Amino acid sequence: MDFSQLVSHRRSCRRFEAGELTPVEVEALLRAALLSPTSRNNRSWQFVVVEEKTDLEKLADVKESGSAFVAGAAVAVVVAGCPDRNDCWVEDGSIAAYAMQLQAADMGLASCWVQVRGRRLSDGTTSADVVRGILGIPDDIDILCIIAFGKPAAIPSPHSEETLPWENIHPDKY
């Protein structure tokens, strides 16, 4: 699959087949993250790889809605960074997360992003604090997102060229 096909075929998938990913597959996902560009080549992102089913089930409850599918994933990668070390940690982590998602699509795997940064439970507890508590992440490390990976339960259709919002492109000036 060439790159233009890859980006049109990468779709969020929230239903996964039962089963694990191979160590080779997980390593390929992480290699994509580690090869992603970072501001000033700082490489300050951190990745927590979660394969333990009980932890995946706990991570499925880090938000009021929009994270339940993590319980069915084969593996989840928590993308984090240290704001004190790098003011571009959000951008760097976002690029790494997308690199992993593209790598997953290239391997025929499915993925979906769970936004953690800036999210809270109804009692006011931050989703980042919930993730920290589950995985033992230090307080000076902030959590950007969780990417859930697995084998897709169904293959979604690729993005349609007709639905691309070309009106959002502004040549030369807004």
Chimera marker file (.cmm) of the C-alpha trace (Angstrom):
<marker_set name="trace">
<marker id="1" x="0.000" y="0.000" z="0.000" r="1" g="1" b="0" radius="0.5"/>
<marker id="2" x="1.455" y="3.389" z="-0.917" r="1" g="1" b="0" radius="0.5"/>
<marker id="3" x="1.297" y="6.353" z="1.463" r="1" g="1" b="0" radius="0.5"/>
<marker id="4" x="-1.811" y="7.984" z="-0.036" r="1" g="1" b="0" radius="0.5"/>
<marker id="5" x="-3.670" y="4.674" z="0.291" r="1" g="1" b="0" radius="0.5"/>
<marker id="6" x="-2.376" y="4.231" z="3.834" r="1" g="1" b="0" radius="0.5"/>
<marker id="7" x="-3.682" y="7.589" z="5.075" r="1" g="1" b="0" radius="0.5"/>
<marker id="8" x="-7.083" y="7.038" z="3.464" r="1" g="1" b="0" radius="0.5"/>
<marker id="9" x="-7.387" y="3.507" z="4.901" r="1" g="1" b="0" radius="0.5"/>
<marker id="10" x="-6.351" y="4.446" z="8.467" r="1" g="1" b="0" radius="0.5"/>
<marker id="11" x="-9.621" y="4.749" z="10.341" r="1" g="1" b="0" radius="0.5"/>
<marker id="12" x="-10.469" y="4.733" z="14.021" r="1" g="1" b="0" radius="0.5"/>
<marker id="13" x="-11.599" y="1.282" z="15.092" r="1" g="1" b="0" radius="0.5"/>
<marker id="14" x="-13.256" y="0.660" z="18.449" r="1" g="1" b="0" radius="0.5"/>
<marker id="15" x="-13.970" y="-3.077" z="18.107" r="1" g="1" b="0" radius="0.5"/>
<marker id="16" x="-11.154" y="-5.569" z="18.141" r="1" g="1" b="0" radius="0.5"/>
<marker id="17" x="-10.944" y="-9.316" z="17.667" r="1" g="1" b="0" radius="0.5"/>
<marker id="18" x="-9.900" y="-11.303" z="20.714" r="1" g="1" b="0" radius="0.5"/>
<marker id="19" x="-6.226" y="-12.160" z="20.789" r="1" g="1" b="0" radius="0.5"/>
<marker id="20" x="-2.808" y="-10.697" z="21.346" r="1" g="1" b="0" radius="0.5"/>
<marker id="21" x="-0.367" y="-8.918" z="19.098" r="1" g="1" b="0" radius="0.5"/>
<marker id="22" x="2.974" y="-10.558" z="18.502" r="1" g="1" b="0" radius="0.5"/>
<marker id="23" x="6.105" y="-9.082" z="20.069" r="1" g="1" b="0" radius="0.5"/>
<marker id="24" x="7.256" y="-8.188" z="16.543" r="1" g="1" b="0" radius="0.5"/>
<marker id="25" x="4.043" y="-6.228" z="15.922" r="1" g="1" b="0" radius="0.5"/>
<marker id="26" x="4.323" y="-4.353" z="19.228" r="1" g="1" b="0" radius="0.5"/>
<marker id="27" x="7.976" y="-3.561" z="18.561" r="1" g="1" b="0" radius="0.5"/>
<marker id="28" x="7.101" y="-2.187" z="15.110" r="1" g="1" b="0" radius="0.5"/>
<marker id="29" x="4.514" y="0.154" z="16.663" r="1" g="1" b="0" radius="0.5"/>
<marker id="30" x="7.021" y="1.392" z="19.232" r="1" g="1" b="0" radius="0.5"/>
<marker id="31" x="9.767" y="1.775" z="16.621" r="1" g="1" b="0" radius="0.5"/>
<marker id="32" x="7.447" y="4.080" z="14.651" r="1" g="1" b="0" radius="0.5"/>
<marker id="33" x="6.971" y="6.208" z="17.780" r="1" g="1" b="0" radius="0.5"/>
<marker id="34" x="10.696" y="6.343" z="18.513" r="1" g="1" b="0" radius="0.5"/>
<marker id="35" x="11.460" y="7.364" z="14.929" r="1" g="1" b="0" radius="0.5"/>
<marker id="36" x="8.965" y="10.232" z="14.972" r="1" g="1" b="0" radius="0.5"/>
<marker id="37" x="10.318" y="13.778" z="14.784" r="1" g="1" b="0" radius="0.5"/>
<marker id="38" x="10.488" y="15.903" z="17.913" r="1" g="1" b="0" radius="0.5"/>
<marker id="39" x="11.119" y="19.560" z="18.620" r="1" g="1" b="0" radius="0.5"/>
<marker id="40" x="14.860" y="20.221" z="18.798" r="1" g="1" b="0" radius="0.5"/>
<marker id="41" x="15.311" y="16.413" z="18.629" r="1" g="1" b="0" radius="0.5"/>
<marker id="42" x="14.450" y="16.447" z="22.346" r="1" g="1" b="0" radius="0.5"/>
<marker id="43" x="12.815" y="12.993" z="22.353" r="1" g="1" b="0" radius="0.5"/>
<marker id="44" x="11.249" y="13.681" z="25.713" r="1" g="1" b="0" radius="0.5"/>
<marker id="45" x="8.130" y="11.611" z="25.100" r="1" g="1" b="0" radius="0.5"/>
<marker id="46" x="7.487" y="8.555" z="27.228" r="1" g="1" b="0" radius="0.5"/>
<marker id="47" x="5.482" y="5.455" z="26.268" r="1" g="1" b="0" radius="0.5"/>
<marker id="48" x="3.885" y="2.952" z="28.612" r="1" g="1" b="0" radius="0.5"/>
<marker id="49" x="2.956" y="-0.298" z="26.873" r="1" g="1" b="0" radius="0.5"/>
<marker id="50" x="-0.014" y="-2.010" z="28.499" r="1" g="1" b="0" radius="0.5"/>
<marker id="51" x="-0.889" y="-5.616" z="27.659" r="1" g="1" b="0" radius="0.5"/>
<marker id="52" x="-2.221" y="-6.783" z="31.027" r="1" g="1" b="0" radius="0.5"/>
<marker id="53" x="-5.970" y="-7.343" z="30.602" r="1" g="1" b="0" radius="0.5"/>
<marker id="54" x="-6.882" y="-6.031" z="34.055" r="1" g="1" b="0" radius="0.5"/>
<marker id="55" x="-5.000" y="-2.787" z="33.382" r="1" g="1" b="0" radius="0.5"/>
<marker id="56" x="-6.642" y="-2.440" z="29.953" r="1" g="1" b="0" radius="0.5"/>
<marker id="57" x="-10.015" y="-2.803" z="31.653" r="1" g="1" b="0" radius="0.5"/>
<marker id="58" x="-9.094" y="-0.121" z="34.205" r="1" g="1" b="0" radius="0.5"/>
<marker id="59" x="-7.870" y="2.226" z="31.451" r="1" g="1" b="0" radius="0.5"/>
<marker id="60" x="-11.250" y="1.794" z="29.747" r="1" g="1" b="0" radius="0.5"/>
<marker id="61" x="-12.734" y="3.853" z="32.601" r="1" g="1" b="0" radius="0.5"/>
<marker id="62" x="-10.404" y="6.881" z="32.572" r="1" g="1" b="0" radius="0.5"/>
<marker id="63" x="-13.146" y="9.079" z="31.098" r="1" g="1" b="0" radius="0.5"/>
<marker id="64" x="-16.912" y="9.347" z="31.412" r="1" g="1" b="0" radius="0.5"/>
<marker id="65" x="-17.221" y="8.281" z="27.771" r="1" g="1" b="0" radius="0.5"/>
<marker id="66" x="-15.017" y="7.560" z="24.798" r="1" g="1" b="0" radius="0.5"/>
<marker id="67" x="-12.564" y="5.099" z="26.360" r="1" g="1" b="0" radius="0.5"/>
<marker id="68" x="-14.542" y="1.876" z="26.947" r="1" g="1" b="0" radius="0.5"/>
<marker id="69" x="-13.116" y="0.204" z="23.831" r="1" g="1" b="0" radius="0.5"/>
<marker id="70" x="-9.655" y="0.039" z="25.448" r="1" g="1" b="0" radius="0.5"/>
<marker id="71" x="-10.873" y="-3.013" z="27.394" r="1" g="1" b="0" radius="0.5"/>
<marker id="72" x="-11.101" y="-4.983" z="24.141" r="1" g="1" b="0" radius="0.5"/>
<marker id="73" x="-7.705" y="-3.959" z="22.786" r="1" g="1" b="0" radius="0.5"/>
<marker id="74" x="-4.776" y="-6.348" z="22.583" r="1" g="1" b="0" radius="0.5"/>
<marker id="75" x="-2.395" y="-3.605" z="23.694" r="1" g="1" b="0" radius="0.5"/>
<marker id="76" x="-2.595" y="0.055" z="24.586" r="1" g="1" b="0" radius="0.5"/>
<marker id="77" x="0.202" y="2.598" z="24.503" r="1" g="1" b="0" radius="0.5"/>
<marker id="78" x="-0.004" y="5.549" z="26.859" r="1" g="1" b="0" radius="0.5"/>
<marker id="79" x="1.719" y="8.569" z="25.315" r="1" g="1" b="0" radius="0.5"/>
<marker id="80" x="3.153" y="10.966" z="27.874" r="1" g="1" b="0" radius="0.5"/>
<marker id="81" x="5.685" y="13.742" z="28.278" r="1" g="1" b="0" radius="0.5"/>
<marker id="82" x="7.308" y="16.079" z="30.747" r="1" g="1" b="0" radius="0.5"/>
<marker id="83" x="6.124" y="19.690" z="30.333" r="1" g="1" b="0" radius="0.5"/>
<marker id="84" x="9.054" y="20.945" z="32.451" r="1" g="1" b="0" radius="0.5"/>
<marker id="85" x="11.554" y="19.356" z="30.069" r="1" g="1" b="0" radius="0.5"/>
<marker id="86" x="9.911" y="20.253" z="26.772" r="1" g="1" b="0" radius="0.5"/>
<marker id="87" x="7.238" y="22.852" z="26.044" r="1" g="1" b="0" radius="0.5"/>
<marker id="88" x="6.434" y="21.003" z="22.792" r="1" g="1" b="0" radius="0.5"/>
<marker id="89" x="5.638" y="17.696" z="24.482" r="1" g="1" b="0" radius="0.5"/>
<marker id="90" x="2.016" y="17.723" z="23.251" r="1" g="1" b="0" radius="0.5"/>
<marker id="91" x="3.047" y="18.200" z="19.629" r="1" g="1" b="0" radius="0.5"/>
<marker id="92" x="5.848" y="15.642" z="19.901" r="1" g="1" b="0" radius="0.5"/>
<marker id="93" x="3.546" y="13.101" z="21.522" r="1" g="1" b="0" radius="0.5"/>
<marker id="94" x="0.834" y="13.702" z="18.928" r="1" g="1" b="0" radius="0.5"/>
<marker id="95" x="3.240" y="13.033" z="16.078" r="1" g="1" b="0" radius="0.5"/>
<marker id="96" x="4.461" y="9.836" z="17.773" r="1" g="1" b="0" radius="0.5"/>
<marker id="97" x="0.888" y="8.679" z="18.393" r="1" g="1" b="0" radius="0.5"/>
<marker id="98" x="-0.053" y="9.191" z="14.757" r="1" g="1" b="0" radius="0.5"/>
<marker id="99" x="3.121" y="7.457" z="13.597" r="1" g="1" b="0" radius="0.5"/>
<marker id="100" x="2.075" y="4.408" z="15.610" r="1" g="1" b="0" radius="0.5"/>
<marker id="101" x="-1.422" y="4.563" z="14.134" r="1" g="1" b="0" radius="0.5"/>
<marker id="102" x="-0.053" y="4.709" z="10.594" r="1" g="1" b="0" radius="0.5"/>
<marker id="103" x="2.284" y="1.807" z="11.352" r="1" g="1" b="0" radius="0.5"/>
<marker id="104" x="-0.660" y="-0.179" z="12.703" r="1" g="1" b="0" radius="0.5"/>
<marker id="105" x="-2.692" y="0.498" z="9.555" r="1" g="1" b="0" radius="0.5"/>
<marker id="106" x="0.255" y="-0.534" z="7.398" r="1" g="1" b="0" radius="0.5"/>
<marker id="107" x="0.356" y="-3.883" z="9.238" r="1" g="1" b="0" radius="0.5"/>
<marker id="108" x="-3.403" y="-4.453" z="8.922" r="1" g="1" b="0" radius="0.5"/>
<marker id="109" x="-3.993" y="-3.632" z="12.590" r="1" g="1" b="0" radius="0.5"/>
<marker id="110" x="-6.628" y="-1.316" z="14.012" r="1" g="1" b="0" radius="0.5"/>
<marker id="111" x="-6.241" y="1.580" z="16.433" r="1" g="1" b="0" radius="0.5"/>
<marker id="112" x="-8.127" y="4.354" z="18.144" r="1" g="1" b="0" radius="0.5"/>
<marker id="113" x="-7.020" y="7.432" z="20.111" r="1" g="1" b="0" radius="0.5"/>
<marker id="114" x="-8.345" y="8.174" z="23.609" r="1" g="1" b="0" radius="0.5"/>
<marker id="115" x="-7.869" y="11.820" z="24.559" r="1" g="1" b="0" radius="0.5"/>
<marker id="116" x="-6.619" y="12.063" z="28.159" r="1" g="1" b="0" radius="0.5"/>
<marker id="117" x="-5.034" y="15.526" z="28.424" r="1" g="1" b="0" radius="0.5"/>
<marker id="118" x="-7.584" y="18.032" z="29.646" r="1" g="1" b="0" radius="0.5"/>
<marker id="119" x="-10.264" y="15.432" z="30.418" r="1" g="1" b="0" radius="0.5"/>
<marker id="120" x="-11.924" y="14.755" z="33.787" r="1" g="1" b="0" radius="0.5"/>
<marker id="121" x="-14.300" y="12.347" z="35.458" r="1" g="1" b="0" radius="0.5"/>
<marker id="122" x="-17.633" y="13.678" z="36.738" r="1" g="1" b="0" radius="0.5"/>
<marker id="123" x="-16.169" y="14.007" z="40.261" r="1" g="1" b="0" radius="0.5"/>
<marker id="124" x="-13.458" y="16.353" z="38.957" r="1" g="1" b="0" radius="0.5"/>
<marker id="125" x="-10.600" y="13.836" z="39.038" r="1" g="1" b="0" radius="0.5"/>
<marker id="126" x="-8.396" y="14.333" z="36.009" r="1" g="1" b="0" radius="0.5"/>
<marker id="127" x="-8.170" y="11.452" z="33.574" r="1" g="1" b="0" radius="0.5"/>
<marker id="128" x="-4.380" y="11.878" z="33.714" r="1" g="1" b="0" radius="0.5"/>
<marker id="129" x="-4.442" y="11.232" z="37.481" r="1" g="1" b="0" radius="0.5"/>
<marker id="130" x="-6.474" y="8.085" z="36.913" r="1" g="1" b="0" radius="0.5"/>
<marker id="131" x="-3.914" y="6.827" z="34.365" r="1" g="1" b="0" radius="0.5"/>
<marker id="132" x="-1.047" y="7.751" z="36.715" r="1" g="1" b="0" radius="0.5"/>
<marker id="133" x="-2.667" y="5.761" z="39.511" r="1" g="1" b="0" radius="0.5"/>
<marker id="134" x="-3.181" y="2.671" z="37.370" r="1" g="1" b="0" radius="0.5"/>
<marker id="135" x="0.302" y="2.633" z="35.847" r="1" g="1" b="0" radius="0.5"/>
<marker id="136" x="2.482" y="4.291" z="38.494" r="1" g="1" b="0" radius="0.5"/>
<marker id="137" x="3.446" y="7.239" z="36.300" r="1" g="1" b="0" radius="0.5"/>
<marker id="138" x="5.211" y="10.045" z="38.240" r="1" g="1" b="0" radius="0.5"/>
<marker id="139" x="3.391" y="13.331" z="38.848" r="1" g="1" b="0" radius="0.5"/>
<marker id="140" x="5.842" y="15.372" z="36.737" r="1" g="1" b="0" radius="0.5"/>
<marker id="141" x="4.906" y="13.351" z="33.646" r="1" g="1" b="0" radius="0.5"/>
<marker id="142" x="1.679" y="14.424" z="31.947" r="1" g="1" b="0" radius="0.5"/>
<marker id="143" x="-0.511" y="12.110" z="29.910" r="1" g="1" b="0" radius="0.5"/>
<marker id="144" x="-1.516" y="13.046" z="26.375" r="1" g="1" b="0" radius="0.5"/>
<marker id="145" x="-3.482" y="10.037" z="25.187" r="1" g="1" b="0" radius="0.5"/>
<marker id="146" x="-3.927" y="6.313" z="25.076" r="1" g="1" b="0" radius="0.5"/>
<marker id="147" x="-3.787" y="4.546" z="21.737" r="1" g="1" b="0" radius="0.5"/>
<marker id="148" x="-5.595" y="1.186" z="21.681" r="1" g="1" b="0" radius="0.5"/>
<marker id="149" x="-4.384" y="-1.417" z="19.182" r="1" g="1" b="0" radius="0.5"/>
<marker id="150" x="-5.630" y="-4.789" z="18.026" r="1" g="1" b="0" radius="0.5"/>
<marker id="151" x="-6.831" y="-6.815" z="15.122" r="1" g="1" b="0" radius="0.5"/>
<marker id="152" x="-9.965" y="-5.179" z="13.677" r="1" g="1" b="0" radius="0.5"/>
<marker id="153" x="-13.316" y="-6.875" z="14.263" r="1" g="1" b="0" radius="0.5"/>
<marker id="154" x="-14.461" y="-5.270" z="10.989" r="1" g="1" b="0" radius="0.5"/>
<marker id="155" x="-12.609" y="-3.429" z="8.248" r="1" g="1" b="0" radius="0.5"/>
<marker id="156" x="-13.958" y="0.121" z="7.930" r="1" g="1" b="0" radius="0.5"/>
<marker id="157" x="-14.179" y="1.630" z="4.476" r="1" g="1" b="0" radius="0.5"/>
<marker id="158" x="-11.452" y="4.110" z="3.540" r="1" g="1" b="0" radius="0.5"/>
<marker id="159" x="-12.029" y="7.849" z="3.678" r="1" g="1" b="0" radius="0.5"/>
<marker id="160" x="-13.796" y="9.153" z="0.595" r="1" g="1" b="0" radius="0.5"/>
<marker id="161" x="-12.167" y="11.881" z="-1.472" r="1" g="1" b="0" radius="0.5"/>
<marker id="162" x="-15.607" y="13.447" z="-1.858" r="1" g="1" b="0" radius="0.5"/>
<marker id="163" x="-15.885" y="14.098" z="1.884" r="1" g="1" b="0" radius="0.5"/>
<marker id="164" x="-12.560" y="15.894" z="2.293" r="1" g="1" b="0" radius="0.5"/>
<marker id="165" x="-13.175" y="19.453" z="3.564" r="1" g="1" b="0" radius="0.5"/>
<marker id="166" x="-11.172" y="21.290" z="0.907" r="1" g="1" b="0" radius="0.5"/>
<marker id="167" x="-12.919" y="24.496" z="1.999" r="1" g="1" b="0" radius="0.5"/>
<marker id="168" x="-10.618" y="24.458" z="5.039" r="1" g="1" b="0" radius="0.5"/>
<marker id="169" x="-7.591" y="25.062" z="2.798" r="1" g="1" b="0" radius="0.5"/>
<marker id="170" x="-6.686" y="28.731" z="2.308" r="1" g="1" b="0" radius="0.5"/>
<marker id="171" x="-4.037" y="29.379" z="-0.385" r="1" g="1" b="0" radius="0.5"/>
<marker id="172" x="-1.646" y="32.222" z="0.413" r="1" g="1" b="0" radius="0.5"/>
<marker id="173" x="-3.918" y="33.997" z="2.933" r="1" g="1" b="0" radius="0.5"/>
<marker id="174" x="-6.877" y="33.036" z="5.061" r="1" g="1" b="0" radius="0.5"/>
<link id1="1" id2="2" r="1" g="1" b="0" radius="0.2"/>
<link id1="2" id2="3" r="1" g="1" b="0" radius="0.2"/>
<link id1="3" id2="4" r="1" g="1" b="0" radius="0.2"/>
<link id1="4" id2="5" r="1" g="1" b="0" radius="0.2"/>
<link id1="5" id2="6" r="1" g="1" b="0" radius="0.2"/>
<link id1="6" id2="7" r="1" g="1" b="0" radius="0.2"/>
<link id1="7" id2="8" r="1" g="1" b="0" radius="0.2"/>
<link id1="8" id2="9" r="1" g="1" b="0" radius="0.2"/>
<link id1="9" id2="10" r="1" g="1" b="0" radius="0.2"/>
<link id1="10" id2="11" r="1" g="1" b="0" radius="0.2"/>
<link id1="11" id2="12" r="1" g="1" b="0" radius="0.2"/>
<link id1="12" id2="13" r="1" g="1" b="0" radius="0.2"/>
<link id1="13" id2="14" r="1" g="1" b="0" radius="0.2"/>
<link id1="14" id2="15" r="1" g="1" b="0" radius="0.2"/>
<link id1="15" id2="16" r="1" g="1" b="0" radius="0.2"/>
<link id1="16" id2="17" r="1" g="1" b="0" radius="0.2"/>
<link id1="17" id2="18" r="1" g="1" b="0" radius="0.2"/>
<link id1="18" id2="19" r="1" g="1" b="0" radius="0.2"/>
<link id1="19" id2="20" r="1" g="1" b="0" radius="0.2"/>
<link id1="20" id2="21" r="1" g="1" b="0" radius="0.2"/>
<link id1="21" id2="22" r="1" g="1" b="0" radius="0.2"/>
<link id1="22" id2="23" r="1" g="1" b="0" radius="0.2"/>
<link id1="23" id2="24" r="1" g="1" b="0" radius="0.2"/>
<link id1="24" id2="25" r="1" g="1" b="0" radius="0.2"/>
<link id1="25" id2="26" r="1" g="1" b="0" radius="0.2"/>
<link id1="26" id2="27" r="1" g="1" b="0" radius="0.2"/>
<link id1="27" id2="28" r="1" g="1" b="0" radius="0.2"/>
<link id1="28" id2="29" r="1" g="1" b="0" radius="0.2"/>
<link id1="29" id2="30" r="1" g="1" b="0" radius="0.2"/>
<link id1="30" id2="31" r="1" g="1" b="0" radius="0.2"/>
<link id1="31" id2="32" r="1" g="1" b="0" radius="0.2"/>
<link id1="32" id2="33" r="1" g="1" b="0" radius="0.2"/>
<link id1="33" id2="34" r="1" g="1" b="0" radius="0.2"/>
<link id1="34" id2="35" r="1" g="1" b="0" radius="0.2"/>
<link id1="35" id2="36" r="1" g="1" b="0" radius="0.2"/>
<link id1="36" id2="37" r="1" g="1" b="0" radius="0.2"/>
<link id1="37" id2="38" r="1" g="1" b="0" radius="0.2"/>
<link id1="38" id2="39" r="1" g="1" b="0" radius="0.2"/>
<link id1="39" id2="40" r="1" g="1" b="0" radius="0.2"/>
<link id1="40" id2="41" r="1" g="1" b="0" radius="0.2"/>
<link id1="41" id2="42" r="1" g="1" b="0" radius="0.2"/>
<link id1="42" id2="43" r="1" g="1" b="0" radius="0.2"/>
<link id1="43" id2="44" r="1" g="1" b="0" radius="0.2"/>
<link id1="44" id2="45" r="1" g="1" b="0" radius="0.2"/>
<link id1="45" id2="46" r="1" g="1" b="0" radius="0.2"/>
<link id1="46" id2="47" r="1" g="1" b="0" radius="0.2"/>
<link id1="47" id2="48" r="1" g="1" b="0" radius="0.2"/>
<link id1="48" id2="49" r="1" g="1" b="0" radius="0.2"/>
<link id1="49" id2="50" r="1" g="1" b="0" radius="0.2"/>
<link id1="50" id2="51" r="1" g="1" b="0" radius="0.2"/>
<link id1="51" id2="52" r="1" g="1" b="0" radius="0.2"/>
<link id1="52" id2="53" r="1" g="1" b="0" radius="0.2"/>
<link id1="53" id2="54" r="1" g="1" b="0" radius="0.2"/>
<link id1="54" id2="55" r="1" g="1" b="0" radius="0.2"/>
<link id1="55" id2="56" r="1" g="1" b="0" radius="0.2"/>
<link id1="56" id2="57" r="1" g="1" b="0" radius="0.2"/>
<link id1="57" id2="58" r="1" g="1" b="0" radius="0.2"/>
<link id1="58" id2="59" r="1" g="1" b="0" radius="0.2"/>
<link id1="59" id2="60" r="1" g="1" b="0" radius="0.2"/>
<link id1="60" id2="61" r="1" g="1" b="0" radius="0.2"/>
<link id1="61" id2="62" r="1" g="1" b="0" radius="0.2"/>
<link id1="62" id2="63" r="1" g="1" b="0" radius="0.2"/>
<link id1="63" id2="64" r="1" g="1" b="0" radius="0.2"/>
<link id1="64" id2="65" r="1" g="1" b="0" radius="0.2"/>
<link id1="65" id2="66" r="1" g="1" b="0" radius="0.2"/>
<link id1="66" id2="67" r="1" g="1" b="0" radius="0.2"/>
<link id1="67" id2="68" r="1" g="1" b="0" radius="0.2"/>
<link id1="68" id2="69" r="1" g="1" b="0" radius="0.2"/>
<link id1="69" id2="70" r="1" g="1" b="0" radius="0.2"/>
<link id1="70" id2="71" r="1" g="1" b="0" radius="0.2"/>
<link id1="71" id2="72" r="1" g="1" b="0" radius="0.2"/>
<link id1="72" id2="73" r="1" g="1" b="0" radius="0.2"/>
<link id1="73" id2="74" r="1" g="1" b="0" radius="0.2"/>
<link id1="74" id2="75" r="1" g="1" b="0" radius="0.2"/>
<link id1="75" id2="76" r="1" g="1" b="0" radius="0.2"/>
<link id1="76" id2="77" r="1" g="1" b="0" radius="0.2"/>
<link id1="77" id2="78" r="1" g="1" b="0" radius="0.2"/>
<link id1="78" id2="79" r="1" g="1" b="0" radius="0.2"/>
<link id1="79" id2="80" r="1" g="1" b="0" radius="0.2"/>
<link id1="80" id2="81" r="1" g="1" b="0" radius="0.2"/>
<link id1="81" id2="82" r="1" g="1" b="0" radius="0.2"/>
<link id1="82" id2="83" r="1" g="1" b="0" radius="0.2"/>
<link id1="83" id2="84" r="1" g="1" b="0" radius="0.2"/>
<link id1="84" id2="85" r="1" g="1" b="0" radius="0.2"/>
<link id1="85" id2="86" r="1" g="1" b="0" radius="0.2"/>
<link id1="86" id2="87" r="1" g="1" b="0" radius="0.2"/>
<link id1="87" id2="88" r="1" g="1" b="0" radius="0.2"/>
<link id1="88" id2="89" r="1" g="1" b="0" radius="0.2"/>
<link id1="89" id2="90" r="1" g="1" b="0" radius="0.2"/>
<link id1="90" id2="91" r="1" g="1" b="0" radius="0.2"/>
<link id1="91" id2="92" r="1" g="1" b="0" radius="0.2"/>
<link id1="92" id2="93" r="1" g="1" b="0" radius="0.2"/>
<link id1="93" id2="94" r="1" g="1" b="0" radius="0.2"/>
<link id1="94" id2="95" r="1" g="1" b="0" radius="0.2"/>
<link id1="95" id2="96" r="1" g="1" b="0" radius="0.2"/>
<link id1="96" id2="97" r="1" g="1" b="0" radius="0.2"/>
<link id1="97" id2="98" r="1" g="1" b="0" radius="0.2"/>
<link id1="98" id2="99" r="1" g="1" b="0" radius="0.2"/>
<link id1="99" id2="100" r="1" g="1" b="0" radius="0.2"/>
<link id1="100" id2="101" r="1" g="1" b="0" radius="0.2"/>
<link id1="101" id2="102" r="1" g="1" b="0" radius="0.2"/>
<link id1="102" id2="103" r="1" g="1" b="0" radius="0.2"/>
<link id1="103" id2="104" r="1" g="1" b="0" radius="0.2"/>
<link id1="104" id2="105" r="1" g="1" b="0" radius="0.2"/>
<link id1="105" id2="106" r="1" g="1" b="0" radius="0.2"/>
<link id1="106" id2="107" r="1" g="1" b="0" radius="0.2"/>
<link id1="107" id2="108" r="1" g="1" b="0" radius="0.2"/>
<link id1="108" id2="109" r="1" g="1" b="0" radius="0.2"/>
<link id1="109" id2="110" r="1" g="1" b="0" radius="0.2"/>
<link id1="110" id2="111" r="1" g="1" b="0" radius="0.2"/>
<link id1="111" id2="112" r="1" g="1" b="0" radius="0.2"/>
<link id1="112" id2="113" r="1" g="1" b="0" radius="0.2"/>
<link id1="113" id2="114" r="1" g="1" b="0" radius="0.2"/>
<link id1="114" id2="115" r="1" g="1" b="0" radius="0.2"/>
<link id1="115" id2="116" r="1" g="1" b="0" radius="0.2"/>
<link id1="116" id2="117" r="1" g="1" b="0" radius="0.2"/>
<link id1="117" id2="118" r="1" g="1" b="0" radius="0.2"/>
<link id1="118" id2="119" r="1" g="1" b="0" radius="0.2"/>
<link id1="119" id2="120" r="1" g="1" b="0" radius="0.2"/>
<link id1="120" id2="121" r="1" g="1" b="0" radius="0.2"/>
<link id1="121" id2="122" r="1" g="1" b="0" radius="0.2"/>
<link id1="122" id2="123" r="1" g="1" b="0" radius="0.2"/>
<link id1="123" id2="124" r="1" g="1" b="0" radius="0.2"/>
<link id1="124" id2="125" r="1" g="1" b="0" radius="0.2"/>
<link id1="125" id2="126" r="1" g="1" b="0" radius="0.2"/>
<link id1="126" id2="127" r="1" g="1" b="0" radius="0.2"/>
<link id1="127" id2="128" r="1" g="1" b="0" radius="0.2"/>
<link id1="128" id2="129" r="1" g="1" b="0" radius="0.2"/>
<link id1="129" id2="130" r="1" g="1" b="0" radius="0.2"/>
<link id1="130" id2="131" r="1" g="1" b="0" radius="0.2"/>
<link id1="131" id2="132" r="1" g="1" b="0" radius="0.2"/>
<link id1="132" id2="133" r="1" g="1" b="0" radius="0.2"/>
<link id1="133" id2="134" r="1" g="1" b="0" radius="0.2"/>
<link id1="134" id2="135" r="1" g="1" b="0" radius="0.2"/>
<link id1="135" id2="136" r="1" g="1" b="0" radius="0.2"/>
<link id1="136" id2="137" r="1" g="1" b="0" radius="0.2"/>
<link id1="137" id2="138" r="1" g="1" b="0" radius="0.2"/>
<link id1="138" id2="139" r="1" g="1" b="0" radius="0.2"/>
<link id1="139" id2="140" r="1" g="1" b="0" radius="0.2"/>
<link id1="140" id2="141" r="1" g="1" b="0" radius="0.2"/>
<link id1="141" id2="142" r="1" g="1" b="0" radius="0.2"/>
<link id1="142" id2="143" r="1" g="1" b="0" radius="0.2"/>
<link id1="143" id2="144" r="1" g="1" b="0" radius="0.2"/>
<link id1="144" id2="145" r="1" g="1" b="0" radius="0.2"/>
<link id1="145" id2="146" r="1" g="1" b="0" radius="0.2"/>
<link id1="146" id2="147" r="1" g="1" b="0" radius="0.2"/>
<link id1="147" id2="148" r="1" g="1" b="0" radius="0.2"/>
<link id1="148" id2="149" r="1" g="1" b="0" radius="0.2"/>
<link id1="149" id2="150" r="1" g="1" b="0" radius="0.2"/>
<link id1="150" id2="151" r="1" g="1" b="0" radius="0.2"/>
<link id1="151" id2="152" r="1" g="1" b="0" radius="0.2"/>
<link id1="152" id2="153" r="1" g="1" b="0" radius="0.2"/>
<link id1="153" id2="154" r="1" g="1" b="0" radius="0.2"/>
<link id1="154" id2="155" r="1" g="1" b="0" radius="0.2"/>
<link id1="155" id2="156" r="1" g="1" b="0" radius="0.2"/>
<link id1="156" id2="157" r="1" g="1" b="0" radius="0.2"/>
<link id1="157" id2="158" r="1" g="1" b="0" radius="0.2"/>
<link id1="158" id2="159" r="1" g="1" b="0" radius="0.2"/>
<link id1="159" id2="160" r="1" g="1" b="0" radius="0.2"/>
<link id1="160" id2="161" r="1" g="1" b="0" radius="0.2"/>
<link id1="161" id2="162" r="1" g="1" b="0" radius="0.2"/>
<link id1="162" id2="163" r="1" g="1" b="0" radius="0.2"/>
<link id1="163" id2="164" r="1" g="1" b="0" radius="0.2"/>
<link id1="164" id2="165" r="1" g="1" b="0" radius="0.2"/>
<link id1="165" id2="166" r="1" g="1" b="0" radius="0.2"/>
<link id1="166" id2="167" r="1" g="1" b="0" radius="0.2"/>
<link id1="167" id2="168" r="1" g="1" b="0" radius="0.2"/>
<link id1="168" id2="169" r="1" g="1" b="0" radius="0.2"/>
<link id1="169" id2="170" r="1" g="1" b="0" radius="0.2"/>
<link id1="170" id2="171" r="1" g="1" b="0" radius="0.2"/>
<link id1="171" id2="172" r="1" g="1" b="0" radius="0.2"/>
<link id1="172" id2="173" r="1" g="1" b="0" radius="0.2"/>
<link id1="173" id2="174" r="1" g="1" b="0" radius="0.2"/>
</marker_set>
